[in-house]
Amino acid sequence: MQIPLSAFRYLSTYPREKKIVVEILTKDLKRVNRADTIDELINEARLDYALGNYTTHKTAKSLMAALQH
């Protein structure tokens, strides 16, 4: 997996343990790491679900309308 440096956001430092805590933007991870296998596609879908990046539909018509945009 490749992580672009621009995806990191500094949060804090623990000098005694020589550690830093950073946040990584998931959209940048997706941008540089395309899913190639079914396992990766499933894991990407799980990540999207956990992050709340999904929509729900009550009818097939509304689903089809969303997929066309």
Sequence and secondary structure as in RCSB ss.txt:
>XXXX:A:sequence
MQIPLSAFRYLSTYPREKKIVVEILTKDLKRVNRADTIDELINEARLDYALGNYTTHKTAKSLMAALQH
>XXXX:A:secstr
    GGGEEEEEEETTTTEEEEEE HHHHHHH    SHHHHHHHHHHHHHHT     SSHHHHHHHHH 
